[in-house]
Amino acid sequence: MTTANRPGERRAWVHIPLIMMALFYLLPMFIMLNTGFKSFDEVGLRTMWNLPSALSFDNFSAAWEALRPNLWNSIKIVVPAASISSVLGSINGFVLAKWKFKGANVIFPVLLFGMFIPYQAVLIPLVDFMSDLGLAGGTWGLVLVHVVYGIPITTLIFRNYFATIPETLLEAAKIDGAGIFDTYRRIMLPLAIPSFVVVFIWQFTSAWNDFLFAVVLTDTEHWPVTVALNNLAGSQIIAWNVQMAASFIAAVPTLLIYIFLGRYFIRGMMSGALKE
């Protein structure tokens, strides 16, 4: 009886530190919600952990009105950037993993070098380049930047995933007369759905949380939510209750992405998306 219960007891002990870590990482979310429901006078008492005396959605309404156009700007930037970089990364990963050509072993590490270039190092020439293209100030310039910066990591993820697919599938496709495009579209693309979920979540989160490129490359009308959130604070007095409510609203899209696609994200990693 005691021996039979030991595996379950071990699993219970493993769950304890996991629950503690989950609670630790959820603390910022609790503080945002707790402060967001408080009045300005309650926030002034500097009692961060005390619960609000009454639930009021006025702060969330004010934050929503302030951030609504910027949330739409972020969606217009993030969805195309994540989608385009995912498609380009899948094509690059397929070619580099399964369609060997002369110089592939040189192109791949050079492509990955882009992952290690800090944003600050290219900021000034990037602004000049975008101004020459006429894309500075709008949303499409920021989309282009996130697509280009996302290609190295998306290529790496897809390339590692495609490398796990047996060569017999490609050989069978060649025997049937399929070219490189048909092989990618009919065979590799359906098999790569788990990697697409991983890459899309990765790129969505990265582009949504970007501040440096956004504040430099967009004007006031096209600010994404991160820049608007930063400018929501006043220069003299900061309404922390509205600021925290706005922070929670800005975090909701990425939270929803992980809530609804989190299981597919884990499944994609387990199926080889992030294996070397």
C-alpha positions in Angstrom: 0.0 0.0 0.0 2.8 2.3 1.0 4.9 1.3 -2.0 2.0 1.8 -4.4 1.5 5.4 -3.2 5.1 6.5 -3.5 5.0 7.6 -7.2 1.9 9.8 -6.5 3.7 11.2 -3.4 6.7 12.1 -5.5 4.5 13.9 -8.1 2.9 15.8 -5.3 6.2 17.0 -4.0 7.2 18.1 -7.5 4.0 20.1 -7.8 4.7 22.2 -4.7 7.7 24.1 -6.1 5.9 24.5 -9.5 2.9 26.0 -7.7 5.2 28.3 -5.7 6.9 29.5 -8.9 3.6 30.0 -10.7 2.3 32.1 -7.8 5.6 34.1 -7.8 5.3 34.9 -11.5 1.6 35.8 -11.0 2.4 38.5 -8.4 2.8 41.3 -10.9 -0.6 40.4 -12.4 -2.2 40.5 -8.9 -0.6 43.9 -8.2 -1.8 45.3 -11.5 -5.4 44.2 -10.8 -5.3 45.1 -7.2 -4.0 48.6 -7.8 -6.2 49.0 -10.9 -9.4 48.6 -8.8 -8.3 51.1 -6.2 -9.2 54.8 -6.0 -6.5 57.4 -6.3 -6.6 58.1 -2.5 -6.1 54.5 -1.7 -3.1 54.3 -4.0 -1.7 57.3 -2.2 -1.6 55.4 1.0 1.1 53.2 -0.5 -0.6 50.0 0.7 0.2 47.8 -2.3 -0.9 44.5 -0.8 -4.2 45.7 0.7 -7.3 44.9 -1.2 -9.4 47.7 -2.6 -12.3 48.9 -0.4 -14.7 48.6 -3.3 -14.4 47.3 -6.9 -14.6 50.1 -9.5 -14.1 49.8 -13.2 -13.6 53.5 -13.7 -9.8 53.1 -13.9 -10.1 50.4 -16.6 -12.6 52.5 -18.5 -10.2 55.5 -18.5 -7.3 53.3 -19.5 -9.3 51.7 -22.3 -10.3 55.1 -23.7 -6.7 56.2 -23.6 -5.2 53.1 -25.2 -7.9 51.9 -27.6 -6.4 53.5 -30.8 -2.9 52.3 -29.8 -4.1 48.8 -29.2 -5.4 48.7 -32.8 -2.1 50.1 -34.0 -0.3 47.3 -32.2 -2.6 44.7 -33.8 -1.9 46.2 -37.3 1.8 45.9 -36.6 2.1 42.6 -34.8 -0.2 40.3 -36.8 1.4 41.0 -40.2 4.9 41.0 -38.8 4.4 37.6 -37.0 2.6 36.1 -40.0 5.1 37.2 -42.7 8.2 36.3 -40.6 6.7 32.9 -39.9 6.1 32.2 -43.6 9.6 33.4 -44.6 11.2 31.5 -41.8 9.4 28.3 -42.8 10.6 28.7 -46.4 14.2 29.4 -45.3 14.2 26.5 -42.8 12.9 24.1 -45.4 15.5 25.0 -48.0 18.4 25.0 -45.5 17.3 21.7 -44.0 16.2 19.6 -46.9 17.3 21.3 -50.2 21.0 21.3 -49.9 22.9 23.7 -52.2 26.4 25.1 -52.5 27.1 27.7 -49.8 24.2 26.6 -47.5 26.6 25.9 -44.6 27.8 29.5 -44.9 24.5 31.2 -45.4 22.9 29.6 -42.3 25.4 30.8 -39.7 25.5 34.3 -41.3 21.7 34.4 -41.2 21.8 33.5 -37.5 24.3 36.3 -36.8 21.4 38.7 -37.1 20.0 37.3 -33.8 23.0 38.7 -31.9 22.9 42.3 -33.3 21.6 44.6 -30.6 18.9 47.0 -31.5 20.9 50.0 -30.4 23.7 49.2 -32.8 21.5 49.7 -35.9 19.1 52.3 -34.6 20.6 55.4 -36.3 21.2 53.8 -39.8 17.8 52.2 -39.5 16.1 55.5 -39.1 17.9 57.0 -42.0 17.1 53.9 -44.2 13.4 54.0 -43.3 13.3 57.8 -44.0 14.8 57.2 -47.4 12.1 54.5 -48.1 9.4 56.8 -46.9 8.4 54.3 -44.2 9.4 56.3 -41.1 6.5 57.4 -38.9 4.0 54.8 -40.0 3.1 51.3 -39.0 4.5 49.4 -42.1 8.0 50.5 -41.4 7.8 48.9 -38.0 6.3 45.8 -39.6 9.3 45.5 -41.9 11.7 45.9 -39.1 10.1 43.1 -37.0 9.9 40.8 -40.1 13.6 41.3 -40.8 14.7 40.9 -37.2 12.5 37.9 -36.8 13.8 35.9 -39.8 16.9 34.5 -38.0 15.0 33.0 -35.1 12.1 31.8 -37.3 14.6 30.2 -39.7 16.4 28.5 -36.9 13.2 27.0 -35.4 11.9 25.8 -38.7 15.2 24.5 -39.9 15.6 22.4 -36.7 12.1 21.1 -37.1 12.4 20.1 -40.7 15.7 18.4 -40.0 13.7 15.8 -37.9 11.4 14.9 -40.8 12.6 11.7 -42.7 14.2 12.1 -46.0 12.0 9.3 -47.4 9.1 11.8 -47.6 11.1 14.0 -49.9 12.3 11.1 -52.0 8.7 9.9 -52.4 7.7 13.4 -53.5 10.5 13.5 -56.1 9.5 10.2 -57.5 6.0 11.5 -57.9 7.4 14.5 -59.8 6.9 17.1 -57.2 9.2 20.1 -57.3 10.6 22.1 -54.4 7.5 24.3 -54.2 5.0 21.5 -54.3 7.0 19.5 -51.8 7.0 22.4 -49.4 3.3 23.3 -49.9 1.8 19.8 -49.9 4.1 17.9 -47.5 6.3 20.0 -45.4 3.8 22.9 -44.7 1.1 20.7 -43.2 3.6 18.9 -41.0 5.0 22.2 -39.7 1.8 23.4 -38.1 3.3 22.9 -34.5 6.3 25.0 -35.5 4.1 27.7 -36.9 2.3 28.0 -33.6 5.7 28.2 -31.7 7.1 30.8 -34.1 3.9 32.9 -34.3 3.6 33.1 -30.5 7.3 34.0 -30.2 7.1 36.7 -32.9 3.7 38.0 -31.6 5.1 38.5 -28.1 8.4 40.0 -29.3 6.7 42.5 -31.6 3.9 43.4 -29.1 6.4 44.1 -26.3 8.8 46.2 -28.4 9.4 49.7 -27.3 12.7 51.0 -28.7 11.9 50.6 -32.4 8.3 51.7 -31.8 9.2 54.9 -30.1 11.8 55.8 -32.7 10.1 54.8 -35.9 6.5 55.8 -35.4 4.8 59.1 -34.9 2.1 60.0 -32.4 -0.8 58.9 -34.6 0.8 55.4 -35.1 2.1 54.7 -31.6 1.7 51.1 -30.5 0.4 50.4 -27.1 3.8 50.1 -25.4 4.7 53.7 -26.3 1.2 55.0 -25.4 1.5 53.2 -22.1 4.8 54.9 -21.3 3.4 58.3 -22.2 0.2 57.7 -20.1 2.2 58.7 -17.0 2.1 62.4 -16.2 5.2 64.5 -15.7 4.2 65.7 -12.2 1.6 63.2 -10.8 1.2 59.6 -11.8 -2.2 58.1 -11.4 -0.9 54.6 -10.5 -4.4 53.1 -10.4 -5.1 54.1 -14.1 -1.5 53.2 -15.0 -1.8 49.7 -13.6 -5.2 49.2 -15.2 -3.7 50.2 -18.5 -0.8 47.9 -18.0 -3.2 45.0 -17.5 -5.1 45.9 -20.6 -1.9 46.0 -22.6 -0.9 42.6 -21.3 -4.2 40.9 -22.1 -3.6 40.1 -25.8 -0.4 38.2 -25.1 -2.1 36.5 -22.1 -4.9 35.3 -24.4 -2.4 34.0 -26.9 -0.7 31.9 -24.3 -3.9 30.8 -22.7 -5.5 29.5 -26.0 -2.3 28.4 -27.8 -0.1 27.5 -24.9 -0.7 23.8 -25.2 0.2 23.9 -28.9 3.3 25.9 -28.0 4.5 23.1 -25.7 3.4 20.5 -28.2 5.5 22.2 -30.9 8.6 22.4 -28.7 8.2 18.7 -27.8 7.8 17.7 -31.4 11.2 19.1 -32.3 10.6 22.8 -33.0 13.4 23.9 -30.6 15.7 20.9 -30.9 19.2 21.3 -32.2 
